């Protein structure tokens, strides 16, 4: 019974899980931002820069 109570009350792994969740959320935001920015750069290149070389 002591082992179960000690396991339930132990929160040393909680910090690692929190860091993983923060890292996952940050990477999702970064990937989304870069994808959006890449699309806009590509549209600008196709619509504004390429016609100048025709």
N, C-alpha and C positions, 0 to 999 in steps of 0.2 A: 504494500500500500504506500509506503514511503517513496518508493521508486516512481510510482505513478504521480504522486503529488509533486515530487521534485521535477519530473518531466513537464508537467502542466505549468508549473510556476516559473520554469526557466525561460527567459526571454532573450538569451544571448544571440540566437539566430535571427531574431526579429530585425535587428539592424541590417544584417546582410540582405534580407529580403526587401527591406525598404530601399536600400541602395540599388538593388536590381530593378525595382519598380520605377524609381526615379530615372535610372539610365534608360530603361525601355521607353518611358514617356518622352524623354529628351530626344532619343534617336528617332521616334516617330515624328516629332515636330521638325527635326532637322531634315529628315527625308522628304516630308511633305513640302517644306519650304524650298528645298533644292529642286524638287520636281516642278513646282509651280514656277520658280524662277527660270528653270531651264526651258520650259514651254514658252514663256514670254520672250526669252532671248532668241529662241528658234523662230518664233513668229516675226520678231523684228528683223532678223537676218533675212528671212524669206521675203518679207513685204517691203523692206526699205533698202537693204543693201544690195541684194541681187539685181533688182531692176536698174540700178545705177550702172551695171556692167553690160547692159544690153545695147 
